[in-house]
Amino acid sequence: MAAASTPAGHDQSSDPTRTGAFDLSRPPVIEGFTPPPRSKEEGFNDKFIRKTKENPFVPIGCFGTACALTYGLIAFRRGKTRQSQMMMRARIFAQGFTVFALLFGVASTALKPKQ
């Protein structure tokens, strides 16, 4: 009756997680391979500063887009339709500049030799 309580063909001693053959809390040991030491976790501010230094035109474009949008909305609210239209066109130009900066950054990173 004890044999009926276990599934057919499943022996508890053949389960590697129960025998201790594999320790899932640690990486596997591979002969001749030593993993590189883990660097400290990078926070949001550190990553933002690093990315800004790598490609400074993206934050400039984002800032220009936000400024043009804000000023255009203020002009629209005040009823200055001509100025509002000019600022919306400036916003589109700033967005295009930002997209171009992103593409340029991706291309330069892809073409940079690996160290």
GIBELMO-V159017 format. One record per pair of residues at least 4 apart in sequence whose C-alpha atoms are under 6 Angstrom apart, sorted by the first residue. I is the first residue (numbers start at 1). J is the second residue. D is the distance in whole Angstrom. If there is no record, write none. Layout:
i:I j:J d:D
i:I j:J d:D
//
This chain:
i:16 j:21 d:5
i:17 j:22 d:6
i:52 j:56 d:5
i:57 j:101 d:6
i:58 j:98 d:5
i:58 j:101 d:6
i:61 j:94 d:6
i:61 j:98 d:5
i:64 j:94 d:6
i:65 j:91 d:5
i:65 j:94 d:5
i:65 j:95 d:6
i:68 j:72 d:6
i:68 j:87 d:5
i:68 j:91 d:5
i:69 j:91 d:6
i:72 j:84 d:5
i:72 j:87 d:5
i:75 j:80 d:5
i:75 j:84 d:5
i:76 j:80 d:6
i:76 j:81 d:6
i:76 j:84 d:5
i:108 j:112 d:6
//
